[in-house]
Amino acid sequence: MRKLLTVVCEAALEDTLLRDLETLGARGYTVTDARGKGSRGRRDATWGPHANIRIEVLCNAPTAGAITEALRERYYDNYSMVLFVADVEVLRPEKF
């Protein structure tokens, strides 16, 4: 069993956030453009200041815990960010 950690946040955070993920033990990640509506209004992925990204990381439980705690401490107070974690079954779990 592995964890699927999903982060939806401001696109402006991408470079910094990806460095943090690697430092915290993520072996890899997937980044996609995201758009939608939430507590901070509608977000449109096509316009820079309002663009959002979705980052997905497959990892073990300790890595997921370290990442979630660090992101809460570093970003939650000042940035638009949603973070959720799910248990997932992964083929070839040794890669993650």
Secondary structure, DSSP 8 states (H G I E B T S, - for coil): -EEEEEEEEEGGGHHHHHHHHHHTT----EEEEE-EEETTEEE-TTSGGG-EEEEEEEE-HHHHHHHHHHHHHHHTTTS-EEEEEEEE--SSGGG-
